[in-house]
């Protein structure tokens, strides 16, 4: 396996890990909490899902050939929930956006890693664009997990090591 393919596999692994973490948090919320804004200037999980789906779909559609910010994308509308923005629709858009991302990453060949792409007219190396997308995704996944934990006051299923159990989880490895 080439170093580039190993790098791609690691990027896919990391993106998928973030996707799973967000989905494990979202599944714990009822629909009211999914759309609840904890403050006037805050976003709900639903809004973050809508925005991240729009971003990923735009960035990763025609990744190597088109600007990462597509003309048909309405970023501002991603922060407004309309009557058609049901939980099931937003999650379907989320799934579609992840499919676009993963298919695009899978299509990259070794020769693509040294190419340049554009995002909002600005030139990026393929690696810079990937890292930009990954850090943006991780930022919003963190928001989703934080909001879900804040809103789900009882019966939270921990996505990482639960509080007070670090030593128990680390014992087998600390010999």
ABEGO torsion letter per residue (X at the ends): XBAAAAAAAAAAAAAAAAAAAAAAAAAABBAAAAABBABAABBBAAAAAAAAAAAAAAAABGAAABBABBAABBAAAAABBBAABBAAAAAAAAAAAAAAAAAAAAABBAAAAABBBBBGGBBBBAAAAAAAAAAAAAAAAAAAAAAAAAABABGBBBABBBBGAAAAAAAAABX
